[in-house]
Amino acid sequence: MAISMKLETAASQLEALGNATRLELYRTLVRAGDPGMPVGRVQERLQLPASTLSHHLRRLVETGLVTQQRQGTTLICRANYPSMNTLIGYLSDECCADTGTASCTTSPEEVAA
């Protein structure tokens, strides 16, 4: 299945995830599932100052990897799963395309050997 994504979009998302704090934040939200997680709970879990969390969340929202929804006075953050799946697809869709085989068959054990 071909996933249509611009190179610049993929690069921006990968750059955002290239920061250890943002990657940990993103993985926390991915693990939270569709209900997402209130910002306060994310802050408690990751032990980040509010300003630091806000900075990293803003970057993930700007790249489309995270969405935010206000519920009363609570801000709920969610991983944007369609965006995540598009990025994963972009990285894997053309795996081994230049080899003439249908898919890559090298296992991690074979690479390490």
CYANA upper distance limits for C-alpha pairs under 8 A (distance plus 0.5 A):
  1 MET  CA     93 ASP  CA      7.43
  2 ALA  CA     89 GLY  CA      8.07
  2 ALA  CA     90 TYR  CA      8.37
  2 ALA  CA     93 ASP  CA      6.72
  3 ILE  CA     86 THR  CA      6.64
  3 ILE  CA     89 GLY  CA      6.34
  3 ILE  CA     90 TYR  CA      6.31
  3 ILE  CA     93 ASP  CA      7.68
  4 SER  CA     86 THR  CA      8.17
  4 SER  CA     90 TYR  CA      7.84
  5 MET  CA      9 THR  CA      7.32
  5 MET  CA     10 ALA  CA      7.44
  5 MET  CA     86 THR  CA      7.67
  5 MET  CA     87 LEU  CA      8.10
  5 MET  CA     90 TYR  CA      7.12
  6 LYS  CA     10 ALA  CA      6.94
  7 LEU  CA     11 ALA  CA      6.56
  8 GLU  CA     12 SER  CA      6.58
  9 THR  CA     13 GLN  CA      6.73
  9 THR  CA     63 THR  CA      7.96
 10 ALA  CA     14 LEU  CA      6.55
 10 ALA  CA     87 LEU  CA      6.77
 10 ALA  CA     90 TYR  CA      8.19
 11 ALA  CA     15 GLU  CA      6.43
 12 SER  CA     16 ALA  CA      6.71
 12 SER  CA     63 THR  CA      6.97
 13 GLN  CA     17 LEU  CA      6.78
 13 GLN  CA     60 LEU  CA      8.24
 13 GLN  CA     63 THR  CA      6.10
 13 GLN  CA     64 GLY  CA      8.25
 13 GLN  CA     65 LEU  CA      7.66
 13 GLN  CA     87 LEU  CA      8.47
 14 LEU  CA     18 GLY  CA      6.51
 15 GLU  CA     19 ASN  CA      7.85
 16 ALA  CA     22 ARG  CA      7.34
 16 ALA  CA     23 LEU  CA      8.35
 16 ALA  CA     59 ARG  CA      7.14
 16 ALA  CA     60 LEU  CA      7.01
 16 ALA  CA     63 THR  CA      7.98
 17 LEU  CA     22 ARG  CA      6.32
 17 LEU  CA     23 LEU  CA      5.41
 17 LEU  CA     26 TYR  CA      8.26
 18 GLY  CA     22 ARG  CA      8.06
 18 GLY  CA     23 LEU  CA      7.31
 19 ASN  CA     23 LEU  CA      6.58
 20 ALA  CA     24 GLU  CA      6.64
 21 THR  CA     25 LEU  CA      6.61
 21 THR  CA     56 HIS  CA      8.05
 22 ARG  CA     26 TYR  CA      6.43
 22 ARG  CA     56 HIS  CA      6.29
 22 ARG  CA     57 LEU  CA      8.04
 22 ARG  CA     60 LEU  CA      7.98
 23 LEU  CA     27 ARG  CA      6.56
 24 GLU  CA     28 THR  CA      6.65
 25 LEU  CA     29 LEU  CA      6.93
 25 LEU  CA     42 VAL  CA      8.23
 25 LEU  CA     46 LEU  CA      7.92
 25 LEU  CA     57 LEU  CA      8.46
 26 TYR  CA     30 VAL  CA      6.63
 26 TYR  CA     60 LEU  CA      8.33
 26 TYR  CA     66 VAL  CA      8.24
 26 TYR  CA     79 ALA  CA      7.36
 27 ARG  CA     31 ARG  CA      6.56
 28 THR  CA     32 ALA  CA      6.79
 28 THR  CA     42 VAL  CA      8.21
 29 LEU  CA     33 GLY  CA      7.35
 29 LEU  CA     36 GLY  CA      6.78
 29 LEU  CA     37 MET  CA      7.27
 29 LEU  CA     77 CYS  CA      7.67
 29 LEU  CA     78 ARG  CA      6.26
 29 LEU  CA     79 ALA  CA      5.86
 30 VAL  CA     78 ARG  CA      7.89
 30 VAL  CA     79 ALA  CA      5.81
 30 VAL  CA     81 TYR  CA      8.40
 32 ALA  CA     36 GLY  CA      5.82
 32 ALA  CA     37 MET  CA      6.89
 32 ALA  CA     78 ARG  CA      8.23
 33 GLY  CA     78 ARG  CA      7.97
 33 GLY  CA     79 ALA  CA      8.03
 34 ASP  CA     78 ARG  CA      7.27
 34 ASP  CA     79 ALA  CA      8.26
 35 PRO  CA     78 ARG  CA      7.73
 36 GLY  CA     76 ILE  CA      6.61
 36 GLY  CA     77 CYS  CA      5.87
 36 GLY  CA     78 ARG  CA      4.84
 36 GLY  CA     79 ALA  CA      7.66
 37 MET  CA     41 ARG  CA      7.05
 37 MET  CA     42 VAL  CA      7.06
 37 MET  CA     76 ILE  CA      5.85
 37 MET  CA     77 CYS  CA      5.89
 37 MET  CA     78 ARG  CA      7.10
 38 PRO  CA     42 VAL  CA      6.93
 38 PRO  CA     74 THR  CA      6.90
 38 PRO  CA     75 LEU  CA      6.08
 38 PRO  CA     76 ILE  CA      4.82
 38 PRO  CA     77 CYS  CA      6.57
 39 VAL  CA     43 GLN  CA      6.62
 39 VAL  CA     74 THR  CA      8.08
 39 VAL  CA     75 LEU  CA      6.38
 39 VAL  CA     76 ILE  CA      6.66
 39 VAL  CA     77 CYS  CA      7.02
 40 GLY  CA     44 GLU  CA      6.75
 41 ARG  CA     45 ARG  CA      6.54
 42 VAL  CA     46 LEU  CA      6.57
 43 GLN  CA     47 GLN  CA      6.07
 43 GLN  CA     48 LEU  CA      5.97
 43 GLN  CA     49 PRO  CA      7.66
 43 GLN  CA     50 ALA  CA      7.38
 43 GLN  CA     53 LEU  CA      7.29
 44 GLU  CA     48 LEU  CA      7.76
 48 LEU  CA     52 THR  CA      6.81
 48 LEU  CA     53 LEU  CA      6.46
 49 PRO  CA     53 LEU  CA      6.75
 50 ALA  CA     54 SER  CA      6.53
 51 SER  CA     55 HIS  CA      6.68
 52 THR  CA     56 HIS  CA      6.87
 53 LEU  CA     57 LEU  CA      6.48
 54 SER  CA     58 ARG  CA      6.50
 55 HIS  CA     59 ARG  CA      7.10
 56 HIS  CA     60 LEU  CA      7.00
 57 LEU  CA     61 VAL  CA      6.60
 57 LEU  CA     66 VAL  CA      8.13
 58 ARG  CA     62 GLU  CA      6.53
 59 ARG  CA     63 THR  CA      6.86
 60 LEU  CA     64 GLY  CA      6.86
 60 LEU  CA     65 LEU  CA      5.84
 60 LEU  CA     66 VAL  CA      5.97
 61 VAL  CA     65 LEU  CA      6.39
 61 VAL  CA     66 VAL  CA      5.21
 61 VAL  CA     67 THR  CA      6.33
 61 VAL  CA     68 GLN  CA      8.17
 64 GLY  CA     80 ASN  CA      7.44
 64 GLY  CA     83 SER  CA      7.08
 65 LEU  CA     79 ALA  CA      6.57
 65 LEU  CA     80 ASN  CA      5.64
 65 LEU  CA     81 TYR  CA      8.19
 65 LEU  CA     83 SER  CA      6.41
 65 LEU  CA     84 MET  CA      6.90
 66 VAL  CA     77 CYS  CA      7.27
 66 VAL  CA     78 ARG  CA      6.05
 66 VAL  CA     79 ALA  CA      5.04
 66 VAL  CA     80 ASN  CA      5.45
 67 THR  CA     77 CYS  CA      6.31
 67 THR  CA     78 ARG  CA      5.78
 67 THR  CA     79 ALA  CA      6.87
 67 THR  CA     80 ASN  CA      6.52
 68 GLN  CA     75 LEU  CA      7.06
 68 GLN  CA     76 ILE  CA      6.02
 68 GLN  CA     77 CYS  CA      5.02
 68 GLN  CA     78 ARG  CA      6.77
 69 GLN  CA     75 LEU  CA      6.25
 69 GLN  CA     76 ILE  CA      5.67
 69 GLN  CA     77 CYS  CA      7.10
 70 ARG  CA     74 THR  CA      6.27
 70 ARG  CA     75 LEU  CA      5.02
 70 ARG  CA     76 ILE  CA      6.61
 71 GLN  CA     75 LEU  CA      6.69
 71 GLN  CA     76 ILE  CA      7.56
 79 ALA  CA     84 MET  CA      8.35
 80 ASN  CA     84 MET  CA      6.79
 81 TYR  CA     85 ASN  CA      6.50
 82 PRO  CA     86 THR  CA      6.61
 83 SER  CA     87 LEU  CA      6.77
 84 MET  CA     88 ILE  CA      6.73
 85 ASN  CA     89 GLY  CA      6.45
 86 THR  CA     90 TYR  CA      6.50
 87 LEU  CA     91 LEU  CA      6.85
 88 ILE  CA     92 SER  CA      6.75
 89 GLY  CA     93 ASP  CA      5.89
 90 TYR  CA     94 GLU  CA      8.24
 91 LEU  CA     95 CYS  CA      8.13
 95 CYS  CA    103 SER  CA      7.19
 95 CYS  CA    104 CYS  CA      6.95
 96 CYS  CA    100 GLY  CA      8.00
 96 CYS  CA    101 THR  CA      7.44
 96 CYS  CA    102 ALA  CA      8.27
 96 CYS  CA    103 SER  CA      6.64
 96 CYS  CA    104 CYS  CA      6.02
 97 ALA  CA    101 THR  CA      7.53
 97 ALA  CA    102 ALA  CA      8.10
 97 ALA  CA    103 SER  CA      8.18
106 THR  CA    110 GLU  CA      6.61
106 THR  CA    111 VAL  CA      7.36
107 SER  CA    111 VAL  CA      7.04
108 PRO  CA    112 ALA  CA      6.75
109 GLU  CA    113 ALA  CA      6.82
